[in-house]
Amino acid sequence: AALNRFDGRELWRFETTSQHNGAWGAILIADMGVINDIEGLGAFAVSKSTHAEVWRLTSPNNGAGGTALPAVDGGKVYVGTGGGYVFALDQVTGKAIWNHQTQMYVWGITTCGSSVVSNVANLERYDRANGKVTGHFNPNANGGFTSNLVSDGSRVFVTGIDGVRAITC
């Protein structure tokens, strides 16, 4: 449901055609909202003007769908799933540009500098163009990062069992 930010009144509503959808966080970009679909194994976009589904991502395995708040930058939407994948999608069509199997639940995702960073209990960094892993940051043997990620463009901020950290991209 889209709500008026001043008074909370419902402006419009989108309902999926399946009962197997579970909205789990959303972002607004241009003329659409990108919504994680934890039970439907991916994410989908809904047009703000037509209130219709624009595209849908289905993760290639049977794990949970989008779990980390989607990130957007440079015409791409980045989605992390509970099924252990990070996707770079074309913002307009939803077509996968690349994907990377993390083998872990994705808690958070953001862009930072020329990279995409995900929280998979430790931080994993990817090349934006092709999704290749370019680095890891593991604070201890147990991992320990438990939050979504935010970035100021040069650092990623994350919380975990030992507090808040800022890590240079």
Stockholm file with secondary structure:
# STOCKHOLM 1.0

chainA/1-169         AALNRFDGRELWRFETTSQHNGAWGAILIADMGVINDIEGLGAFAVSKSTHAEVWRLTSPNNGAGGTALPAVDGGKVYVGTGGGYVFALDQVTGKAIWNHQTQMYVWGITTCGSSVVSNVANLERYDRANGKVTGHFNPNANGGFTSNLVSDGSRVFVTGIDGVRAITC
#=GR chainA/1-169 SS CEECTTTCCEEECCCCSSSCCCEEEEEEETTEEEEEETTTTEEEEEETTTCSEEEEEECSSSSCCBCSCCEEETTEEEEEBTTSEEEEEETTTCCEEEEEECSSCCCEEEEETTEEEEESSSEEEEETTTCCEEEEECSSTTCCBCSCCEECSSEEEEEETTEEEEEEC
#=GC SS_cons         CEECTTTCCEEECCCCSSSCCCEEEEEEETTEEEEEETTTTEEEEEETTTCSEEEEEECSSSSCCBCSCCEEETTEEEEEBTTSEEEEEETTTCCEEEEEECSSCCCEEEEETTEEEEESSSEEEEETTTCCEEEEECSSTTCCBCSCCEECSSEEEEEETTEEEEEEC
//
